[in-house]
Amino acid sequence: MLQSFDELFYAAKRLDQVTISVAVAQESGVLEAVKMAEETGLAKAILVGDEQLIRPMMSEVGLSENTRVIDVPDPDQAALRAVELVHDGEAQILMKGLINTSNFLRAVLNPDKGLRSGRILNHFAAFEIPGVKKLAFHSDGGMNIAPDLQQKKEILINSLMAMKSLGIKKPNVAVLAANEQVNPKMQATVDAAALVAMAQNGELPGCELEGPMSMDVAASSESAQHKGIQSKIAGDVDLFIFPTVESGNLVAKTLMKYAKAKNAGVILGATNPIVLVSRADPAESKLYSLALAALVAQNN
């Protein structure tokens, strides 16, 4: 059980230092996170992009001038070059800089030098929530709009593999829906029940999985008791699986804005973990995302 991002960060620091390939690196928030990663010994970086823009930003944030820079002014070509560095083993983590997400992912999925693995790509997020005893992990609130049952299974397998990399060998998993009753008119409940059956049949990596489960029950054993629901994991969930991107995204932003939760995230399912952060995320969040990616990278 990881109780905080500090604990996650120190676990990542105990590993061999990783190399980050940053695509279109002329973004000050990304460079600040890279600086923190280098100063703490977590990682070193290769910055790919417009060197004339990158060098002044490096000086501004205090990033070492010895950090390697590859001058590729065109953003799409820079993204492809950054991906190529990971493809060829020169870096273990890919990080998005100042480039449109769809253009960035096009480079990731390049048929020749991309990072295709045959698995679905999904967003895997971690939250440190004030008053909660351990980190909470969510998927998928950032990639797949309305995954079907097979896609949910693949998202779940990716996420369970990542949990194993974090040292959580048999996580408690809640497959979320609006209520606990299976309703043919509510696909999320049908899919949740199907995933539970798969877990019981040994089709999924080791976990304690329940669903369909509403968020109040997942978050509180008292709510489960009040509703008369027998649950082994209520109030002690490690991984929350969301039915749609909207539900995952809304919960994440509610936690960050109203509960003042800290967050980190990584894209799973490629050959290597991908850090795709928002420009609005603080440098600390980007650093924690790099630490999360470093831990996931050890099992890729």
N, C-alpha and C positions, 0 to 999 in steps of 0.2 A: 504494500500500500504506500503510495506516494502522498505525503501530507501537504506538500507545498511546492511551488516552483523553485525555491531555493534547494530543496531536496532533489528535485529533478535535475537542476543545473549541476549540482555537485556529482550526481551519478554520471552525467555526461562528461564532466571534466576528468573522471577517473579512466575514461577510455583513451585510446590513442587519438592524438589530434587529427581532426578531419580537415579537408579542404573544401571550401565553398566556391562554386562558380556563380558569379553574379551577372545576370543578363541585363544589359543597358543600365550600367551601374551609376549613372549620373543622377542620383537621388540622395539627398543629404541624410534622410532618416535611415535609409538602408546602410549608407556608409558609416553612420554613427553606431548602428548595431554591429557592423563588421569590426569597427574599432574596438568595441567592448568585447567581442568574441576573441579578437587577437590579443588584447591586453590581459584577458583572464586565462589565456592558454587553451580555450575551448577549440579554436579553429584558426586557420589562416585562409586567405581569400585570393582569388584571381578575379580581377575586375575587368569586365568586357563592355566596351562602349566607346563613346566619344572622349578620347583622352584629353582634349582641350577643355572639356567641361568637367571631367572627373578630377583632374589634378587640383584645380582651385578648391573644389569641394573637399578633397582629402585634407588640404591644409586647413580649411575652415573648421572641420570637425576634429582635427588632430590625429588623423590616421597616418601611420608611418609611410614615408615616401618610398620605402623599400617594398611596399605591397605591389605585387605584380599587376600591371595594367596592359591589356591587349586593346590596341586602338582599332575599333570597328565603328565608324560614325553612324552607319545606317542601322536603325533599331532592329529591323527584322533579321539582318545579317548578324548583328551582335547577339541576338537571342539564339540563333542557330549555332554560332561559334561557342557560346557558353554551354549549350546543350552538348555539343560535340566534345567538349572537355570532360564532361561527365561520362558520356558514352565511351570515350577512350581511356577512362580510368585515371585521368589527371586530377579529378575532383570527385568527391563522394556525395555532395549535396548541391542541388541547383536552387538558386534564389532569384526571384523576379525583382527587377528594378523598375525603371521608368518606361514601361511598355504596356500597351493594351493587353489585357488578359487573354483575349482570343488569339492575338498574334503570338503571344508567348506560348500558349498551348499548342499552336500550330507547329512551332519549332520542336516542342516536346514530342509531338506525334509524327515527326518527320520519318518517312519510311526507311531512309538510309542511315541517318546519324541521330535519330531520336531515341527516346527512352521507353519505347513500347515493351510491355512484358506479357501481353495477352490478358492481363487483368483489368478490371474496371478501375478508373480513377475516381477517388472519393476524398472529400475533405474530412480530416480527423482533427478535432479541436479539444483542447484542455482548458479547464477553468479552475482558478483558485477563488472560491466564493467565501467572503467573510462569514464566519460562524459555522462553516462546514469543515468537518474533521479531515477531509482528504480531497485530492483533486478529482474533478468530475470530467469524464471524457464523452464527447458528443460526435455523432456522425449520422446523416450527412447534411450539414447546413450550408454548403457552399459550392457544390458541383452538380449533383444529379437532381433534376427538377422534380420528377415524379417517378421514382424508380419502381419497376415491377418486382414481382416476387424473386425472380432469378437475380436481378440486380441488387436487391436488398440482401440476398444471401451472399453475394460477392462482396458487397460493402461490409457486411458483418465479418466475413472471413478476413478481409484486409485489416479491419480494425482489431480483431482478436490477435492477429499476427503482430500488430504494433504493440498491443498490450503486453504480449509475451516479451517483446524487446525491452519493455519498461519494467520487467520483473514481476508482472502481475499474471500469474500462471493460470488461474481459474477465476476470471472476473465475473462479477454479478452483472447481468445484462438485462435491461428493461427495453422491450420493444414497444414503443409508445403508440397510443391511439387516444381517441377522445373518451373512451370508457373501456371497461373490462369484459364486456359482453361481445361475443362474436355476432356480427350483424352482416348478412350478405350485401346490404346496401352500403356498407361502410368498408371499403376495400382494405383499409389499414388494419382493421380487426381480423379480417380473413387472412391477410398475409402474416400477421403476427402469430396467429394460431398455427399456420403452416411452418413458420420458422421454429416454433417450439417443438413441433413434431419432428422436424429435421434434427434438432439437437438431441431429442430423446432417441432417435435412430442412429446416433453417432455420425451424422453427416457434417457436423461442425466441429471446429477445434474446441478443446475443453473450456466449458463455461457453465455458469448457473443462469439459465435463460428463462425469463417469464414474459408472457404477453398474451393478449393485448393488455396493456397497463396504462392507466392515466398518469399524468405527471404528478398529481397530488399523492397518489399511492406510491409511486416510485420514490418520491422525496420523503415520505413520512410513514413510518410503521403505525403511528396513531391513526392516520387516515385509513390505512388498510383495516385496522381493527374496527374503526367506526363503521366502515362499509361491510364488515363481515367477510373480508377477503383473506384467505389463507395464503401467505407469501413468505418465502424464505429470504427475500432480498429487499423488501420494502424498507425504505430509509437507509439502505446500505448499498445502493447501486454504484457500480464503477463506470459502466458504459451505457449511454442512452442512445438508442437507435430511433431516429425520427422518420416519420412516414413520407415527408416531402421537404423540399429545400426551404419552403416558406416557414414551416413549423420550426425547423432547426435554426434558421436565420433569426426569426423573431425571438425565440428563447435566448439565443446567444446575445443579441443586442439588448434585450431586457436585463439580462444578468450584468452586462457591462455598464449600462447607463443608470440603472436603478439600484442594483445591488453592489455596484462598484467592484465587480469581479475583474481579476486579471485574466488575460487569455493568451493562448498560443495556438498555432495551427500548422498543419503540414498536409500536403497532398500525398496520398498513398496510391499504390497500384502500378506505378512506373517502376523501372528497374532500380531507381534511386529515389529517396525522398525529395520532395519539392517544397520549398518555402515560398508561399504566395501570400503576401501580407498586404493590408490596406495602407495607403499613404497616411491615413488618419491614425493608425496604430502607433503608440509610443515606441521609442527605441527599445525600452525594456521588454515589451511584448515581442518585438522582432528577435531580440536576443533569446528569449525563452523558446521561441519557435525554432531557432537554430539548435538549441540544446535538445529539444524534442526530436528534431530531425537527426541529430547526431546519434541519439539512442536508437532510433528506428533503423538507421543506416547499418548498424552492426549486424542485423539479421537479413539484410537485403542480398 
